[in-house]
Amino acid sequence: MQRRISSLSTVYTKIISPLLFPVWVLVLFYLQPGDGLAGTVVMGVFFIAVAGGFFWLHFPLKRVKVDDDNLYISNYLKEITVPLGEIENVTEFILSEPRRVTIHFRNETEFGRKIVFLAKYRAFAFMDGH
C-alpha cells in the first residue's frame, strides 16, 4: 500500500503560489517608492531576482509516495516508479519547515539523478532529522 511521504503543501508551493506571483508583482509596482525610470528599473531588477529564486527553489519539487518496494514520484503531469534499491543517498535541509529532502539515485531516472520534495510538516521538530 502506497503512503505519501511528501507534504500536502507541495501542490500549493509548486503550482498555486506561482499563479499568485503576478499579483504580488502588481502590488509591488503599485507601492514602489517614487516615480520615474530609476524606481521602475529597481523594481524590475527586484522582480527578476525574486522570480528567479522562487522558480529555482519551487519548480523542481515533486510529490513522493512509497510502498515496500518502490518510490512513486510525480511532477503533477507525470508519475514514475523507482525501485528503492536505486536510492544512493538521502539528504535534508534542516533549516526549513517543511524540510526540503533530496533523494540521490544510483542511475538516471526520467526526473534526473536526484529529486527534491517537501517532507511532511512536523511541529517542534527543529534540528531533528526525518
C-alpha positions in Angstrom: 0.0 0.0 0.0 1.4 3.4 -1.0 1.8 6.1 1.6 2.6 9.7 0.9 5.9 11.0 2.3 5.8 14.4 0.7 4.0 17.4 2.2 0.5 18.3 1.2 1.8 21.9 0.8 3.8 20.8 -2.3 0.8 21.4 -4.6 0.5 24.9 -3.2 4.2 25.7 -3.3 4.8 24.3 -6.8 1.5 25.2 -8.6 -0.7 27.6 -6.8 1.8 30.1 -5.4 3.4 30.7 -8.9 -0.1 31.6 -10.2 -0.3 34.2 -7.3 3.2 35.6 -8.0 2.0 38.1 -10.7 -0.5 39.6 -8.2 2.4 40.2 -5.8 4.4 41.9 -8.6 1.5 44.2 -9.4 1.2 45.1 -5.7 4.9 45.8 -5.5 4.8 48.0 -8.6 1.8 49.9 -7.3 3.6 50.5 -4.0 7.0 51.4 -5.4 8.7 54.4 -3.8 9.0 57.4 -6.1 8.2 57.8 -9.7 10.3 57.7 -12.8 12.7 55.4 -14.6 15.0 54.7 -11.6 12.2 53.3 -9.5 10.9 51.1 -12.3 14.4 49.7 -13.0 15.0 48.9 -9.3 11.6 47.2 -9.1 12.3 45.3 -12.4 15.6 44.0 -11.1 14.0 43.1 -7.8 11.2 41.2 -9.7 13.7 39.3 -11.8 15.8 38.3 -8.8 12.8 37.2 -6.7 11.2 35.3 -9.7 14.5 33.5 -10.4 15.0 32.4 -6.8 11.3 31.5 -6.5 11.3 29.2 -9.5 14.8 27.8 -8.8 13.5 26.7 -5.3 10.0 25.6 -6.2 9.9 24.3 -9.7 11.9 21.1 -9.1 9.6 19.9 -6.2 8.0 16.5 -6.6 5.2 14.6 -4.9 6.5 11.3 -3.5 4.8 8.2 -2.3 6.4 4.9 -1.1 5.5 1.3 -0.6 7.6 -1.7 0.4 9.4 -1.9 -2.9 9.2 1.4 -4.8 9.1 5.2 -4.8 6.3 6.8 -6.8 7.5 10.2 -7.9 5.2 12.8 -9.6 5.7 16.3 -11.0 1.8 16.5 -11.3 2.0 15.9 -15.0 3.8 12.5 -15.0 4.4 9.8 -12.4 7.4 7.4 -12.5 8.2 4.4 -10.3 11.7 3.9 -9.0 12.8 0.8 -7.0 14.0 1.6 -3.5 17.3 -0.2 -4.4 18.1 2.7 -6.7 18.4 5.1 -3.8 22.0 6.1 -3.2 21.7 8.8 -0.6 19.1 11.0 1.1 19.8 14.4 2.5 17.6 17.1 4.0 17.9 20.8 4.6 17.1 21.2 8.3 16.7 25.0 8.4 13.3 24.9 6.7 9.9 23.6 7.6 8.6 21.7 5.9 12.0 20.2 5.3 13.5 20.0 1.7 14.6 16.4 1.2 16.8 15.4 -1.7 17.0 11.8 -2.9 20.0 10.9 -5.0 19.8 7.9 -7.2 22.4 5.4 -8.4 21.3 5.7 -12.0 19.5 8.3 -14.2 15.7 8.5 -13.9 13.2 10.4 -16.0 13.5 13.2 -13.5 17.3 13.1 -13.3 19.8 11.6 -10.8 18.1 13.4 -7.9 14.7 14.7 -6.9 13.7 17.2 -4.3 10.5 17.2 -2.2 9.0 18.8 0.8 8.7 16.4 3.7 5.6 16.3 5.9 5.4 19.0 8.4 6.3 18.1 12.0 5.6 20.5 14.8 8.5 21.2 17.2 11.0 19.2 15.1 13.6 21.9 14.9 17.1 20.4 14.2 15.7 16.9 14.4 16.1 14.7 11.3 13.4 12.9 9.4 
